[in-house]
Amino acid sequence: MNAAQDVQDYDRAVDKLIDEFSVSNAGYYRTRFGKISASNRFVPTFNLACALLGPVWFAARGLWKGFLVFVLLEAFAFIQIALGLFSDLGAEQKLRAERIAGTLEERRAQLEAAITSQADNVEALQRLVGSLESAVAGALQQAQSMESQRLALLVFGIGLMLAIKLFQGALGNWALERQFTYWRSDRSIASGFSVLRATTALMLVTVIYGLAAAQFSFPTSWSLLQTFPANDNIRIDVSNGLKQWFDYATIAGAGFFNNVTDAVRVLLDSLETVFVGTPWPVVMLFIALLAWQCAGPRVAILAIAGLMYLGLLGFWDKAMATVSLLGAAACVSISLGIPIGILCARKPRVFAFVRPVLDFMQTMPSFVYLIPIIAFFGTGKPAAILATLVFGSPPVIRLTVLGLQGVPEAVREAARSFGASPAYLLFKVDLPLASKTIMAGVNQTIMLSLAMVVIASLIGAKGLGEDVLEALQYASTGEGILAGLAILVCSMILDRVIQGKR
């Protein structure tokens, strides 16, 4: 008896919650929600109000995701209906026929004059007139054929709208029952049938359907909907303002930009001395030993084979120059990225400021980086390194933040309870536990930096990217593929060494 009484009490409590959630038609929703929750399978239900009102019902119930999906589907169906009822599908072909007909009249007049004067080009004009007459007839025939498709569009639109309505009716109770489940644990979720939400959705639906139908049904009558009313003077003024600012910044910050360029050039010259100036057997032996120590003998054999490929095909010097360029960019990116990532992981406000900057750096097209880089730093290898730095540094920052944020708080709390200082906590607990994620960021930074090799060659960066660029300019397929494979070899060796488990 107690168990049965508990079940009844629970059912009454749930019914009370459904009444509070649904506000209107509570009895209907008690029955439907009970059927849905009592079965692990799909229980067919149909909500007539949802089917009739469509997106407006979803919005009124606070299901805005459903509103967005179904307003697009219904708008598409409504457009097909409007095209079938009001549009002139053959309008374009009729205009074409009118233009050809105007030309045809001119050629007929020329033909009559040629016949009267017995000119030599009578036969040519006759053939031209005949082809123009065929073109006019063909355009008119196409216009009639397209006009005959109006009924098919109308039937398709009506059928699609009915299918969407049926689907909405079948989905409505399920979507609302899921909303009710979330609402039981979070009362901030929308509940009830809101007249304000319904009115807002009705206005949106009216505007969307009306403008879409008008645009597709009467395209020549609504030219304002086809072209955004832009003002070219605004774009020109903003462009001139940006140019003036870049000119001022270039002059005012000349000393700073020169110092940065000199520092990057010193780093690059040091790496080129190691990789380019050192005899090739020493470099090859060093890379092979490094690969063996980091990733094992298989990777060492792979590295030797790749380096032999570079040497035998004459890419050794350019490959080493590319590795030097990449190494300089990667060193700067990693040296700045990991500390910035640590700071962002510990200071959420700083990360809130840095995140949009990283989004900008990752979404801006690579070629756009070259514009301010050239304005501030000129062309050449240092400018290419700085452009690569902008493109390649976001992954190491983001993954450093992700790795540190993923360190279990229980582990950090245990370390603090044993008297760990902030420095000890960072270097002995946080960084070791986040090392895999941070190394993944380092790997991605190096790979993205290598991907900038070809683009950086546009502003004077030498190396393998220059060969690929020349192959594109002169359509040299073989040379381009060989240079691309050389870049691939460099990236594979670097990836295997960095990802080595040793």
C-alpha positions, 0 to 999 in steps of 0.5 A, spaced: 500 500 500 505 504 501 508 503 494 502 504 491 501 510 495 508 513 493 506 512 486 500 516 486 503 521 490 509 522 485 504 522 479 500 527 482 506 531 483 508 530 476 501 532 474 501 539 478 508 540 475 505 539 468 499 544 470 504 549 472 509 548 466 503 548 460 498 553 463 493 552 458 491 545 455 494 542 462 489 536 461 491 534 454 499 535 456 498 531 462 495 525 457 501 526 452 507 527 456 504 521 460 504 516 454 511 519 452 515 518 458 512 511 459 515 508 453 522 508 451 520 508 444 517 513 439 509 514 441 506 517 435 502 523 438 499 529 434 498 536 436 493 540 432 495 547 434 502 546 433 501 543 426 496 549 424 500 555 427 507 552 425 513 556 427 508 561 431 507 555 436 514 553 437 516 560 439 510 561 443 512 555 447 519 558 448 522 553 443 526 558 439 530 552 435 524 549 432 522 556 430 528 557 426 528 551 423 521 550 421 520 558 419 526 556 414 522 550 411 515 553 411 519 559 407 521 555 402 515 551 401 511 558 401 516 561 396 514 555 391 507 556 392 508 564 390 512 562 384 506 557 382 501 562 383 504 569 381 511 569 378 512 569 370 517 564 370 518 566 362 520 573 363 527 572 362 526 568 356 521 573 353 526 579 354 531 575 350 526 574 345 524 582 345 531 583 344 533 579 338 526 581 335 529 588 335 535 586 332 531 582 327 527 588 324 534 591 323 537 585 319 530 585 315 531 592 313 538 591 311 536 585 307 530 589 303 535 594 302 540 589 299 535 586 295 533 593 292 540 594 290 542 587 288 548 587 293 552 581 294 551 580 301 544 578 300 545 571 301 549 572 308 543 577 310 538 571 309 541 566 313 542 571 318 535 573 318 533 566 318 538 564 324 535 570 328 528 568 327 529 561 329 532 564 336 526 568 337 522 562 336 526 558 341 526 563 346 518 564 346 518 556 346 522 556 352 518 561 355 512 557 354 515 551 357 517 555 363 510 557 364 507 550 364 512 549 370 508 553 374 502 548 376 508 543 378 511 548 382 504 550 386 503 542 387 510 541 390 509 547 394 502 545 397 505 538 398 511 540 401 507 545 406 502 539 408 508 535 409 512 540 414 505 541 417 504 534 419 511 533 421 510 539 426 504 536 429 508 529 430 514 533 433 510 538 437 508 534 443 515 531 443 519 537 443 515 540 449 515 534 453 523 535 452 522 542 454 518 540 460 524 535 463 529 541 462 524 546 466 523 541 472 531 542 473 531 549 471 525 554 472 529 559 468 527 555 461 521 558 458 514 555 460 507 556 458 504 559 452 506 566 451 502 571 447 508 576 447 512 571 444 507 568 439 506 576 437 513 577 436 514 570 432 507 572 428 510 579 425 517 575 424 514 570 420 509 575 416 515 579 414 520 573 412 514 570 408 512 576 405 519 579 403 521 572 400 515 571 396 515 578 393 523 577 391 522 570 388 515 572 385 516 579 382 524 580 382 523 586 377 518 590 382 523 589 388 530 591 386 531 594 393 531 587 395 536 584 390 541 589 392 543 592 399 543 600 399 550 601 400 554 607 400 561 607 396 563 613 399 563 610 406 567 604 404 572 609 400 572 614 407 574 608 411 579 605 406 583 612 406 582 613 414 586 606 414 591 608 409 592 614 413 593 610 420 598 605 417 602 611 414 602 614 421 604 608 425 609 606 420 613 613 421 611 613 428 613 606 430 619 606 425 624 605 431 620 599 434 619 596 428 626 596 426 628 593 432 623 587 432 626 586 425 633 586 427 631 581 433 628 576 428 634 577 423 639 575 428 635 569 430 634 567 423 641 568 421 643 563 427 639 558 425 641 558 418 648 558 420 646 551 424 642 548 418 645 551 412 652 553 413 654 547 417 656 541 412 650 537 410 653 530 413 653 533 420 646 536 419 643 529 417 647 525 422 644 530 427 637 530 425 637 522 425 640 522 432 635 527 434 629 522 431 632 516 434 632 519 441 625 522 441 621 517 437 625 511 436 629 507 430 623 507 425 623 514 425 630 515 424 630 511 418 624 515 416 628 521 417 634 519 413 630 517 407 627 524 407 633 527 407 636 523 402 630 525 398 631 532 399 639 532 397 638 527 391 633 532 388 637 538 389 632 541 395 637 541 400 639 548 401 632 550 400 629 545 405 634 547 410 633 555 409 625 553 410 627 549 416 631 555 419 625 560 417 620 555 420 624 554 426 625 561 427 617 562 427 616 556 431 621 558 437 618 565 437 610 562 437 612 557 442 616 562 447 610 567 447 604 562 446 605 558 452 606 563 457 600 567 454 596 560 455 598 560 462 596 567 464 590 566 460 588 559 464 589 563 470 586 569 469 579 568 466 578 576 464 585 576 460 582 570 456 576 573 455 580 579 452 585 574 448 580 570 445 577 575 440 584 576 438 585 569 437 579 568 433 581 574 429 588 571 427 585 564 426 579 566 421 583 572 417 585 569 410 592 568 410 594 573 405 591 579 409 596 578 414 601 580 409 598 587 408 600 590 415 606 586 415 609 589 409 607 596 411 610 595 418 616 591 416 617 591 409 619 585 405 624 579 406 625 573 411 624 577 417 617 579 415 615 572 413 617 570 420 612 575 423 607 573 418 608 566 420 608 568 427 601 571 427 598 565 423 601 559 427 601 562 434 593 561 436 593 553 437 599 553 442 595 558 446 588 555 446 591 548 447 595 551 453 589 554 456 585 547 455 590 543 458 591 547 464 584 548 465 583 540 464 588 539 470 583 536 476 582 541 481 582 535 486 590 534 484 591 541 485 588 541 492 592 535 494 598 539 492 596 545 496 595 541 502 602 539 502 604 546 502 606 546 494 608 554 492 605 557 486 611 556 482 611 548 484 604 547 483 605 550 476 611 546 474 611 540 478 603 539 477 599 543 472 604 543 466 606 535 467 599 533 467 597 538 461 603 536 457 600 532 452 595 537 450 600 543 450 605 538 446 599 538 441 599 545 441 606 546 439 605 540 434 599 544 430 603 551 431 609 548 427 605 545 422 601 551 421 607 555 420 610 550 415 603 551 411 605 558 411 611 557 407 608 558 400 604 564 402 610 567 405 614 566 399 610 572 396 614 577 400 621 575 399 621 568 404 626 564 400 626 556 401 621 551 398 615 555 397 619 559 392 619 553 388 612 552 389 610 559 387 615 559 381 611 552 379 604 556 379 607 562 375 610 558 369 605 552 370 611 547 371 607 541 374 613 536 375 617 542 379 611 544 383 609 537 385 617 535 387 617 541 391 611 540 395 613 533 396 619 536 399 615 540 404 611 534 406 617 530 407 620 536 412 613 536 415 613 529 416 620 529 420 618 534 424 611 531 426 614 524 428 620 527 432 615 532 436 610 526 437 615 522 439 613 518 446 621 518 448 
